[in-house]
Amino acid sequence: MNLGEDIARMLGSYWKEFLLGLAGTLLLSVIGTGVGLLFGIFLALGKRLKPLKNDPWYLKAGKGTLMGFSSGYSAIVRGTPMMVQALLFKYGCMMMGVNWNNILPSIDVFNGWMVAGLIVITLNTAAYMGEVVLSGLNGVDKGQSEGARSLGLSSSQTLWSVVLPQALRNAIPTIGNEWIVNIKDSSVLNVIGVAELYFAAYNAANDSYAFMASYLIIAVIYLILTLLSNLVLKIVGVKLEGKRLFRFSHGRRVAA
């Protein structure tokens, strides 16, 4: 049997497994990126805390603790592979008597181990998003803050209403890249039994012995996901810049 026939047989016999695996990958990448961004914002803000001379000792201690935690968390997580983090999380939970098989009833790809995978990918993404947001915050002109304060806004109002929205807008391309990375890197979570795309292909290949066909199928799926994600990010970038995807010239639509 040739490769083409193997691919057709795999798609005919295991299409549901591949579809469920695709759903698992999208779930991991979207939630992991979105929630990781929220945590990353607080990590970035923690790194920007600077004890002031006039601060009371307990405030200085609190700021120093948050700065140390944010910097240490980022260094540790970004300095270790997500696969290793997933295994440490799994066996650490087992040592504490937590069995993720029993956390939730299994509903296709969504089960206890999917929840564990979401925790791992979110905590991993948060460290990278913290650096992305911090870079965006540092890139906002200080005049924006000064202008907001001159209008009577408090420090917190200036941060949340003026500085942070601009920082996130500037960081959209990098945030999008992290999402694409998560689409591909979520495959390592198969080591703890998370039912994503690679996990589905691995099981189908072991069952049918059509390893080349199975992995070629998911390679194409990952490529399509990446290309579509890049297209979405390009459209979002154009919209944020206030441009149109198309313009009209003499009654004809042409690319902008």
Buried (B, 14 or more C-beta within 10 A) or exposed (E): EEEEEBBEBBEEEBEEBBBBBBBBBBBBBEBBBBBBBEBBBBBBBBBBBEBEEEEEEEEBEBBEEBBEEBBEBBEEBEEEEBBEBBBEBBEEBEEEEBEBEEBEEEEEBBBBBBBBBBBBBBBBBBBBBBBBBBBBBEEBEEEBBEEBBEEEBEEEEBBEEBBBEBBBEBBBEBBBBBBBBBBBBBBBBBBBBBBBBBBBBBBBBEEBEBBEBBBBBBEEBBEEBBEEBEEEBEEBEEEEEEEEEEEEEEEEEEEE
